[in-house]
Amino acid sequence: MSGEHTGEVVGALVGPDRVRGSRPALVIRDPATDEVIARVASLERAESGRAIDHAAAALGPWRARTAMDRASCLDRLAALMRRDKERLALLMTREQGKPLAEARGEIEYAVSFLDWASLEGRRLGGEVIPASVPGKRLLALRQPVGVCAIITPWNFPSAMITRKIGPALACGCTVVVKPAEQTPLSALAIGELALEAGIPPGVVNIVTGAPAEVAAPFFEHPAVRKVSFTGSTEVGRVLMAQASGRVLRVSLELGGHAPFIVFDDADLEAAARGACACKFRNAGQACISANRFLVQRRVATEFSGRLAMLMGDLRAGRGSEPGVSIGPLIDDHALAKVEAHVEDARARGGRVVRGGTRLALRGLADRFYAPTLIEGATSDMRMWQEETFGPVAPVRVFEHESEAVALANDTEYGLAAYAFTRDAARAWRVAEGLEYGIVGVNDALPSTAQAPFGGMKQSGLGREGGHWVMDEYTELKYVCWGG
């Protein structure tokens, strides 16, 4: 992408224009090395508002296209992302830090949302309702909600965009995307490919900069009809309050604090491998990462031992290096939070079995933390109450099934939960009893484009994925036809 290693500013994508912005540019650094890789436009409020104007102007022609035509555009975008998979993955690794193998996997995951949205868009329809009076015809129509404002996080900078814009575009909406300040390059690359795919200018706009400036028009501009946000619960509450002023529709995929329950009849090797994959993917920086490990007493020692052995095989380093499975934390604030959680656990009696310290890697930034296993976790520990968002696995022993479910549910969050057991009846009971929008039973990686993704309680509103997501981007209109 232009602008790397130069003083050139990579422009935001506003309609047909590359806007360089009126404010000092965002400096994008590789979190593994602190190397400056690009300077990106930082827009003012008025410039973000112009992006909404472009989206509003493009809405009529875009929604007038056939569903097949819009789906074909998504198919072309998917094909271009597959063509540029290596370039997009390396770009993601450089701006976000995750290992290259994970970045490649995210590009495939991102493309899967375009594939599925294309299929759902082709079969999106309404209903004819039986009338109660002769001569009347009752219809239920599904129409695009309009201009959608999309706010995405830094931890999955490509997949969180396509998971939202795929169904929005398939339904006939236009979008203005505000990516996280740490990772705008992946979003801009997708925007450029959207134009190459034949999606008209103004249908997909990418605005970059400080949230207070760039996102403010999302809640003020009369053309915006919906806001979709993925991020923390704290920010989600603020955005929901802002949306209430104009009664905007919102989709909120917010924080998680996932329990990972291992029963004494579980396949312990599968459970340990699942725990390792779920916890340490993206260095633990995922909303559905396991954060609280609940292990039945009879197998607690064996499970911890197996998990510790697998953690020993995890290699930290720059994501582009072969064999690396643990990248850096996104910034110094994230590292400080992890350290504070571990020190708090130590002070409250937690036993650090493995890790528990930052890593000094030659030639790299001081932003790596060792994969950490802590036994003896208790409810008063910060990491048991808050989402750590780092490579730390606290383990707590339980006695009975009902105790495990109660401890798992003892949180304001309700995004994802996991349970490993060979007992089918127990699996049903636990899955039904867990107050979470996503439950993985003997599966630590449940996310897929065709399934509903979203949380309960303070973990959000709405669902993304499958056919359910199409409801988020359409209005249901009732037509009563007499005579």
Residue pairs with C-beta under 8 A, 6 or more apart in sequence:
1 10
1 38
1 91
1 185
1 188
1 189
2 8
2 10
3 9
3 10
3 38
3 39
3 40
4 37
4 38
5 36
5 37
6 39
7 39
8 39
9 20
9 21
9 25
9 39
9 40
9 41
10 38
10 39
10 40
10 41
10 184
10 185
10 188
11 17
11 18
11 19
11 20
11 21
11 41
12 18
12 19
12 21
12 40
12 41
12 43
12 47
12 51
12 188
12 205
12 206
12 207
12 208
12 209
13 19
13 188
13 191
13 192
13 195
13 204
13 205
13 206
13 207
14 47
14 50
14 51
14 54
14 205
14 207
15 50
15 51
15 53
15 54
15 57
15 58
15 201
15 202
15 205
16 54
16 201
16 202
19 41
19 43
19 47
19 50
20 41
21 41
21 42
21 43
21 44
21 47
21 208
21 209
22 43
22 44
22 47
23 42
23 43
23 44
23 209
23 210
23 213
24 42
25 39
25 40
25 41
25 42
26 39
26 40
26 41
26 42
26 181
26 184
26 208
26 209
27 36
27 39
28 36
28 37
28 38
28 39
28 40
28 95
28 182
28 183
28 184
28 185
29 35
29 36
29 37
30 37
30 94
30 95
30 97
31 96
31 97
31 182
31 327
31 328
31 329
31 330
31 331
31 365
31 367
32 97
32 317
32 318
32 319
32 327
32 328
32 364
32 365
32 367
32 368
33 318
33 363
33 364
33 365
34 365
37 94
37 95
37 185
38 95
38 185
40 184
40 185
40 188
40 208
41 208
41 209
42 208
42 209
42 210
42 213
43 51
43 207
43 208
43 209
43 213
43 214
44 209
44 213
45 213
45 214
45 216
45 217
47 207
48 176
48 178
48 207
48 209
48 213
48 214
48 215
48 216
48 217
48 218
49 217
49 220
49 221
51 176
51 205
51 207
52 147
52 149
52 176
52 205
52 217
52 218
52 221
52 223
52 224
53 223
54 201
54 202
54 205
55 147
55 174
55 175
55 176
55 202
55 203
55 205
55 223
56 147
56 174
56 223
57 202
58 174
58 200
58 201
58 202
58 203
59 144
59 146
59 147
59 173
59 174
59 223
61 200
62 70
62 169
62 172
62 173
62 174
62 200
62 203
63 143
63 144
63 172
63 173
65 172
67 121
67 122
67 124
67 170
67 172
68 122
70 121
70 169
70 170
70 172
71 118
71 119
71 121
71 122
71 170
72 118
73 169
73 197
73 198
73 199
74 114
74 115
74 117
74 118
74 121
74 166
74 169
74 170
74 197
75 114
75 115
75 118
76 197
76 198
77 114
77 190
77 193
77 194
77 197
77 199
78 111
78 114
78 115
78 118
79 197
80 193
80 196
80 197
81 88
81 107
81 110
81 111
81 114
81 162
81 190
81 193
82 107
82 111
84 189
84 193
85 104
85 107
85 108
86 104
87 189
88 103
88 107
88 158
88 186
88 189
89 100
89 103
89 104
89 106
89 107
90 100
90 103
90 320
91 185
91 186
91 189
92 98
92 103
92 106
92 107
92 157
92 158
92 183
92 186
93 99
93 100
93 103
93 319
93 320
93 327
94 185
94 319
94 320
95 157
95 182
95 183
95 184
95 185
95 186
96 103
96 154
96 155
96 157
96 182
96 183
96 186
96 330
97 283
97 319
97 327
97 328
97 329
97 330
98 106
98 282
98 283
98 319
98 327
99 319
99 324
99 325
99 326
99 327
100 319
100 320
100 324
101 325
102 281
102 282
102 319
102 327
103 319
106 156
106 158
106 159
107 158
109 159
109 447
109 449
110 158
110 159
110 161
110 162
110 163
111 162
112 448
112 449
113 159
113 162
113 163
113 166
113 167
113 449
113 465
114 162
114 166
115 449
116 166
116 449
116 450
116 465
116 466
117 166
117 167
117 169
117 170
117 469
118 166
118 170
120 167
120 170
120 466
120 467
120 469
120 470
121 167
121 169
121 170
121 171
121 470
124 142
124 170
124 171
124 470
124 474
125 142
126 139
126 140
126 141
126 142
127 139
127 140
128 137
128 138
128 139
128 140
129 138
129 139
129 140
130 138
131 137
131 138
135 482
135 483
136 480
136 481
136 482
137 479
137 480
137 481
137 482
138 478
138 479
138 480
138 481
139 478
139 479
139 480
139 481
140 476
140 477
140 478
140 479
141 476
141 477
141 478
141 479
142 171
142 470
142 474
142 475
142 476
142 477
143 172
143 474
143 475
143 477
144 171
144 172
144 173
144 473
144 474
144 475
145 171
145 173
145 225
145 226
145 249
145 473
145 474
145 475
146 173
146 174
146 223
146 224
146 225
146 226
147 173
147 174
147 175
147 176
147 221
147 223
147 224
147 225
147 226
148 164
148 168
148 173
148 174
148 175
148 176
148 224
148 225
148 226
148 227
148 228
148 473
149 175
149 176
149 178
149 215
149 218
149 224
149 226
149 227
149 228
150 161
150 164
150 165
150 168
150 175
150 176
150 177
150 178
150 227
150 228
151 177
151 178
151 211
151 215
151 218
151 227
151 228
151 229
151 230
151 231
151 239
152 160
152 161
152 164
152 177
152 178
152 179
152 180
152 187
152 230
153 160
153 180
153 230
153 231
154 179
154 180
154 181
154 182
154 183
154 330
155 282
155 285
155 286
155 287
155 330
156 282
156 286
157 179
157 180
157 183
157 185
157 186
157 187
158 186
158 187
158 190
160 230
161 177
161 179
161 186
161 187
161 190
162 190
163 449
163 453
163 464
163 465
163 469
164 175
164 177
164 228
164 230
164 251
164 464
165 175
165 177
165 204
167 464
167 469
167 470
167 472
167 473
168 174
168 175
168 228
168 473
169 175
169 199
169 203
169 204
170 470
170 473
171 470
171 473
171 474
173 226
173 473
174 202
174 203
174 204
174 205
175 203
175 204
175 205
176 205
176 207
176 218
176 224
177 187
177 191
177 204
177 205
177 206
177 207
178 207
178 208
178 211
178 214
178 215
178 218
179 186
179 187
179 188
179 206
179 208
181 208
181 209
181 210
181 211
182 330
182 331
184 206
184 208
187 206
187 208
188 206
188 208
190 204
190 206
191 204
191 205
191 206
194 203
194 204
195 201
195 204
207 214
208 214
217 224
218 224
218 227
219 227
219 239
219 242
219 243
219 245
219 246
219 248
220 246
222 246
224 248
225 248
225 249
226 248
226 249
226 250
226 251
226 472
226 473
227 239
227 243
227 248
227 249
227 250
227 251
228 250
228 251
228 252
228 462
228 472
229 235
229 236
229 239
229 250
229 251
229 252
229 253
230 253
230 254
230 287
231 253
231 254
232 254
232 255
233 254
233 255
233 412
233 413
233 458
233 459
233 460
234 255
236 252
236 254
236 255
236 460
239 250
239 252
240 250
240 252
240 461
243 249
243 250
249 472
250 461
250 462
251 460
251 461
251 462
251 464
251 472
252 460
252 461
252 462
253 287
253 415
253 453
253 454
253 455
253 459
253 460
253 462
253 464
254 287
254 413
254 415
254 455
254 458
254 459
254 460
255 287
255 387
255 413
255 415
255 458
255 459
256 287
256 288
256 289
256 291
256 387
256 413
256 415
256 416
256 455
256 459
257 291
257 292
257 386
257 387
257 411
257 413
257 415
258 278
258 288
258 289
258 290
258 291
258 292
258 415
258 416
258 417
258 418
258 436
259 290
259 291
259 292
259 293
259 294
259 407
259 408
259 417
259 418
259 434
260 275
260 278
260 279
260 290
260 292
260 293
260 294
260 417
260 418
260 420
260 444
261 294
261 295
261 404
261 405
261 408
261 417
261 418
261 419
261 420
261 430
262 268
262 271
262 275
262 293
262 294
262 295
262 296
262 299
262 303
262 420
263 296
263 401
263 404
263 419
263 420
263 421
263 423
263 426
264 296
264 297
264 298
264 299
265 421
265 422
265 423
265 426
266 299
266 420
266 421
266 422
266 442
267 420
267 422
267 442
268 299
268 302
268 303
268 306
269 306
270 420
270 442
271 303
271 420
272 303
272 306
272 307
272 310
273 310
274 418
274 420
274 440
274 442
274 443
274 444
274 445
275 290
275 293
275 307
275 393
275 444
276 307
276 310
276 311
276 314
277 444
277 445
278 288
278 289
278 290
278 418
278 444
278 445
279 289
279 290
279 391
279 393
280 311
280 314
280 325
280 326
280 371
280 391
281 289
282 289
282 327
283 326
283 327
283 328
283 329
283 369
283 390
283 391
284 388
284 389
284 390
284 391
284 392
285 329
285 330
285 334
285 389
285 390
287 415
287 416
288 415
288 416
288 438
288 447
289 389
290 393
290 418
290 444
291 383
291 387
291 388
291 394
292 377
292 384
292 394
292 396
292 407
292 408
293 377
293 393
293 394
293 395
293 396
294 396
294 397
294 398
294 404
294 407
294 408
295 303
295 304
295 395
295 396
295 397
295 398
296 397
296 398
296 399
296 404
297 397
297 398
297 399
300 395
300 397
303 395
304 353
304 373
304 375
304 395
307 373
307 393
308 353
308 354
308 373
311 354
311 355
311 371
311 373
311 393
312 354
313 325
314 325
314 326
314 371
315 323
315 324
315 325
315 326
316 324
316 325
316 326
316 327
316 359
316 361
316 368
316 370
316 371
317 323
317 324
317 326
317 327
317 361
317 364
317 368
318 324
318 327
318 364
319 327
326 368
326 371
326 391
327 368
328 364
328 365
328 367
328 368
329 335
329 338
329 367
329 368
329 369
329 390
331 367
332 367
334 367
334 389
334 390
335 358
335 366
335 367
335 369
335 390
337 388
337 389
337 390
338 369
338 388
338 389
338 390
338 391
338 392
339 358
339 369
340 382
341 381
341 382
341 383
341 386
341 388
341 390
341 392
342 352
342 356
342 372
342 374
342 383
342 392
344 381
344 382
344 383
345 352
345 374
345 377
345 381
345 382
345 383
345 394
346 352
346 356
348 378
348 380
348 381
349 376
349 378
350 374
350 375
350 376
350 377
350 378
350 381
350 394
351 374
351 375
351 376
352 372
352 373
352 374
353 373
353 374
353 375
354 370
354 371
354 372
354 373
355 369
355 370
355 371
355 372
355 373
355 391
355 392
356 370
356 372
356 374
357 369
357 370
358 366
358 368
358 369
358 370
359 368
359 369
359 370
360 366
361 368
369 390
369 391
369 392
370 391
371 391
371 393
372 391
372 392
372 393
373 393
373 395
374 383
374 392
374 393
374 394
374 395
375 395
376 395
376 396
377 383
377 384
377 394
377 395
377 396
378 384
378 396
379 385
379 407
379 410
381 394
383 392
383 394
384 394
384 396
385 411
387 413
396 407
398 404
398 407
401 426
401 429
401 430
404 430
405 430
405 433
405 434
408 417
408 434
409 433
409 434
409 435
411 457
412 457
412 458
413 455
413 457
413 458
413 459
414 435
414 436
414 437
414 455
414 456
414 457
414 458
414 459
415 436
415 437
415 438
415 454
415 455
415 456
415 459
415 460
416 436
416 437
416 438
416 439
416 440
416 446
416 455
417 434
417 436
417 438
417 439
417 440
418 439
418 440
418 441
418 443
418 444
419 427
419 430
419 431
419 434
419 439
419 440
419 441
419 442
420 441
420 442
421 427
421 430
421 441
421 442
427 441
427 442
430 439
430 441
431 439
431 441
435 456
435 457
436 455
436 456
436 459
437 452
437 453
437 454
437 455
437 456
437 459
437 460
437 463
438 446
438 447
438 453
438 454
438 455
439 446
440 446
447 453
448 465
449 465
449 466
450 465
450 466
451 465
451 466
452 463
452 464
452 465
452 466
452 468
452 469
453 463
453 464
453 465
454 460
454 461
454 462
454 463
454 464
462 472
463 469
463 471
463 472
464 472
